[in-house]
Amino acid sequence: MPSGSLVHVALQDRSYDILIGNGLYEHLPNPLPRWLTAEDPGSLRMLLVADESVYELHGRQIQHTLEKAGVQVEAVEVPHGETSKSFAMTQRLYDALVNMQADRKTAVIAVGGGVVGDLAGFAAATYARGLRFLQVPTTLLAMVDSSVGGKTGINHPQGKNLIGAFHQPAGVLIDTDSLSTLPDRDYRAGLAEVVKYGVILDAEFFAWLENNVDELCARDSAAVNHVVRRSCELKAEVVTQDERETLGLRAILNYGHTFAHAFEALAGYGTLLHGEAVAVGMLCASRLAESLGRISASCTQRQHDLLKALGLPVSVPDELQSRRTEIVDRMMLDKKTENRQLRFILPTRLGEVEIVTGVEPEVATDCLV
């Protein structure tokens, strides 16, 4: 097994490890007996789910590696993009599981970005009242965010991720070599979630990002592995304390997302990448905190400058500026609303945020610049 970092997510009987490193795909069968409590890979059956482009880039290699180890693998390719997080595509995965006569010992493995992870995870959570599930994220966004924590789901036409379930993976394997095939726009979109961790939990990490912009833009291997590992560590700390978002702590991971999900839906899923929407949403949230006297202008400016240096958008798209009523309506549909009141995650300083409720819609939309 090549050297790599291990991040443990401690959730009692739902605990699992995140393995991070380079060149890990060919060694994927090694942790399977431990992750899936099987005596050997040859006793396993898996449904591999990947989007069409990722299957050609990575999924076929992973399927071949698993089959060489004796795993029985059925593969399903789904169309690229957010529209695959749908009832229709979920039904397609159910049909595949029925056709392979899946039972409770069958595992689902998601190879790809957040869309595939959310979709495959939701199918695993709901088929036969729960199948075991592995995440093999191939995008930076999925590596640092959606592959960790057990949130699965699909979209409703009226809102993102409105149908879902908590279903922790049995293991997460992150081979950062896969980022070499990721388009530049998608890579930079993932950096938005990395910046988020610095704002909400770790001011020193935020400063490290500011000092390593060139390395991150160049996809330097050591820098990328560091941000993936630290992001996973920070998310794991939150998830272990508030797995199902019942205590309020896990909600801090949604910094910028109340705005972002509205932007994504109104722009049309896929028009604005999730990370791009989050970058703009974080700045809107920071400006909101500024307008409420919670932070200084310099806190917002540092976020703006870092996001811009990383090649991310820093302003609300022109076509959304005039749709403020619709933006509020979308935010009201968000899962983070409470009793029809908007709820925001707002910074008090870099490295610390709080949940704020009771913000009037017009005050929130005044920050859409």
VENJOGI-V419380 format. One record per residue. N is the residue number from 0. D_CENTER is the distance of its C-alpha to the mean C-alpha in Angstrom with 1 decimal. Layout:
# VENJOGI-V419380
n={N & N}
d_center={D_CENTER & D_CENTER}
This chain:
# VENJOGI-V419380
n={0 & 1 & 2 & 3 & 4 & 5 & 6 & 7 & 8 & 9 & 10 & 11 & 12 & 13 & 14 & 15 & 16 & 17 & 18 & 19 & 20 & 21 & 22 & 23 & 24 & 25 & 26 & 27 & 28 & 29 & 30 & 31 & 32 & 33 & 34 & 35 & 36 & 37 & 38 & 39 & 40 & 41 & 42 & 43 & 44 & 45 & 46 & 47 & 48 & 49 & 50 & 51 & 52 & 53 & 54 & 55 & 56 & 57 & 58 & 59 & 60 & 61 & 62 & 63 & 64 & 65 & 66 & 67 & 68 & 69 & 70 & 71 & 72 & 73 & 74 & 75 & 76 & 77 & 78 & 79 & 80 & 81 & 82 & 83 & 84 & 85 & 86 & 87 & 88 & 89 & 90 & 91 & 92 & 93 & 94 & 95 & 96 & 97 & 98 & 99 & 100 & 101 & 102 & 103 & 104 & 105 & 106 & 107 & 108 & 109 & 110 & 111 & 112 & 113 & 114 & 115 & 116 & 117 & 118 & 119 & 120 & 121 & 122 & 123 & 124 & 125 & 126 & 127 & 128 & 129 & 130 & 131 & 132 & 133 & 134 & 135 & 136 & 137 & 138 & 139 & 140 & 141 & 142 & 143 & 144 & 145 & 146 & 147 & 148 & 149 & 150 & 151 & 152 & 153 & 154 & 155 & 156 & 157 & 158 & 159 & 160 & 161 & 162 & 163 & 164 & 165 & 166 & 167 & 168 & 169 & 170 & 171 & 172 & 173 & 174 & 175 & 176 & 177 & 178 & 179 & 180 & 181 & 182 & 183 & 184 & 185 & 186 & 187 & 188 & 189 & 190 & 191 & 192 & 193 & 194 & 195 & 196 & 197 & 198 & 199 & 200 & 201 & 202 & 203 & 204 & 205 & 206 & 207 & 208 & 209 & 210 & 211 & 212 & 213 & 214 & 215 & 216 & 217 & 218 & 219 & 220 & 221 & 222 & 223 & 224 & 225 & 226 & 227 & 228 & 229 & 230 & 231 & 232 & 233 & 234 & 235 & 236 & 237 & 238 & 239 & 240 & 241 & 242 & 243 & 244 & 245 & 246 & 247 & 248 & 249 & 250 & 251 & 252 & 253 & 254 & 255 & 256 & 257 & 258 & 259 & 260 & 261 & 262 & 263 & 264 & 265 & 266 & 267 & 268 & 269 & 270 & 271 & 272 & 273 & 274 & 275 & 276 & 277 & 278 & 279 & 280 & 281 & 282 & 283 & 284 & 285 & 286 & 287 & 288 & 289 & 290 & 291 & 292 & 293 & 294 & 295 & 296 & 297 & 298 & 299 & 300 & 301 & 302 & 303 & 304 & 305 & 306 & 307 & 308 & 309 & 310 & 311 & 312 & 313 & 314 & 315 & 316 & 317 & 318 & 319 & 320 & 321 & 322 & 323 & 324 & 325 & 326 & 327 & 328 & 329 & 330 & 331 & 332 & 333 & 334 & 335 & 336 & 337 & 338 & 339 & 340 & 341 & 342 & 343 & 344 & 345 & 346 & 347 & 348 & 349 & 350 & 351 & 352 & 353 & 354 & 355 & 356 & 357 & 358 & 359 & 360 & 361 & 362 & 363 & 364 & 365 & 366 & 367 & 368}
d_center={26.5 & 25.5 & 24.7 & 21.1 & 19.3 & 18.6 & 16.4 & 17.4 & 15.7 & 18.9 & 19.0 & 22.5 & 22.9 & 19.1 & 18.6 & 17.1 & 16.7 & 14.1 & 16.4 & 15.8 & 18.4 & 20.2 & 21.9 & 20.4 & 20.3 & 24.1 & 23.9 & 21.3 & 24.3 & 25.2 & 22.8 & 22.8 & 26.0 & 24.6 & 21.1 & 22.7 & 26.1 & 28.1 & 31.2 & 30.4 & 27.9 & 30.8 & 30.7 & 27.1 & 26.1 & 22.7 & 21.1 & 19.0 & 16.6 & 15.7 & 16.0 & 19.4 & 19.0 & 16.7 & 19.3 & 22.0 & 20.3 & 19.0 & 19.1 & 22.9 & 23.3 & 21.2 & 23.2 & 26.4 & 25.7 & 25.0 & 28.1 & 30.2 & 29.4 & 30.7 & 27.5 & 28.1 & 25.2 & 24.9 & 22.4 & 21.1 & 19.9 & 18.2 & 18.5 & 16.0 & 14.1 & 12.7 & 16.1 & 15.6 & 13.6 & 17.2 & 19.9 & 21.8 & 19.3 & 18.7 & 22.5 & 22.7 & 20.7 & 23.0 & 25.9 & 25.0 & 24.7 & 28.1 & 29.7 & 28.8 & 30.2 & 27.1 & 27.8 & 26.1 & 26.2 & 24.3 & 20.8 & 17.9 & 16.0 & 13.0 & 13.3 & 11.2 & 8.0 & 5.4 & 8.7 & 10.6 & 8.5 & 8.6 & 12.1 & 13.5 & 12.3 & 14.0 & 17.0 & 17.2 & 17.1 & 19.8 & 22.1 & 25.1 & 23.5 & 20.9 & 20.5 & 19.1 & 15.8 & 14.5 & 11.3 & 12.2 & 9.3 & 11.3 & 9.3 & 8.8 & 5.5 & 4.4 & 7.0 & 6.5 & 3.4 & 2.3 & 5.8 & 7.3 & 9.0 & 10.1 & 8.8 & 9.8 & 11.5 & 13.2 & 14.5 & 18.0 & 20.1 & 20.3 & 16.8 & 13.1 & 11.8 & 15.4 & 16.0 & 14.1 & 14.6 & 13.6 & 14.0 & 13.4 & 13.4 & 16.7 & 15.3 & 12.7 & 14.3 & 13.0 & 15.8 & 15.3 & 18.3 & 16.3 & 15.2 & 18.8 & 18.4 & 15.5 & 17.1 & 17.5 & 16.0 & 12.6 & 12.9 & 13.9 & 11.1 & 8.7 & 11.4 & 11.0 & 8.2 & 10.6 & 13.4 & 11.9 & 12.4 & 15.9 & 16.8 & 15.9 & 16.9 & 18.6 & 21.1 & 22.3 & 19.0 & 19.0 & 22.5 & 21.7 & 19.2 & 22.1 & 24.5 & 22.5 & 21.5 & 23.8 & 22.4 & 18.8 & 19.9 & 22.0 & 19.2 & 21.5 & 20.6 & 21.4 & 19.5 & 16.3 & 16.6 & 17.3 & 14.3 & 12.0 & 14.2 & 14.7 & 11.1 & 10.7 & 14.1 & 13.4 & 10.5 & 12.8 & 15.7 & 14.3 & 13.2 & 16.6 & 18.4 & 16.9 & 15.1 & 15.6 & 15.7 & 19.4 & 20.6 & 18.8 & 17.2 & 13.7 & 14.0 & 14.1 & 10.4 & 10.8 & 13.0 & 13.7 & 11.7 & 15.0 & 16.4 & 13.5 & 13.1 & 16.9 & 17.0 & 14.8 & 16.9 & 20.1 & 19.7 & 18.9 & 15.5 & 15.1 & 17.7 & 15.4 & 12.1 & 9.1 & 9.3 & 13.0 & 13.1 & 11.3 & 13.9 & 16.7 & 15.6 & 15.7 & 19.1 & 20.3 & 19.4 & 21.1 & 24.1 & 24.2 & 24.5 & 27.1 & 29.1 & 29.2 & 30.6 & 27.8 & 27.1 & 29.1 & 28.7 & 28.1 & 24.7 & 23.5 & 25.3 & 23.6 & 20.1 & 21.6 & 23.3 & 20.4 & 18.0 & 21.0 & 21.9 & 18.6 & 19.3 & 17.1 & 18.7 & 20.3 & 22.0 & 21.6 & 22.6 & 26.3 & 26.0 & 24.1 & 26.4 & 29.1 & 26.9 & 26.6 & 27.8 & 25.3 & 22.5 & 23.8 & 24.1 & 20.5 & 19.5 & 21.9 & 20.0 & 16.8 & 16.1 & 16.7 & 20.3 & 23.1 & 26.5 & 26.0 & 25.4 & 22.6 & 20.6 & 19.0 & 17.5 & 20.0 & 20.9 & 24.2 & 24.1 & 21.7 & 19.9 & 20.6 & 19.6 & 21.0 & 20.6 & 23.1 & 24.6 & 27.5 & 26.7 & 28.8 & 27.2 & 29.5 & 28.6 & 24.9 & 25.8 & 28.1 & 25.2 & 24.1 & 25.6}
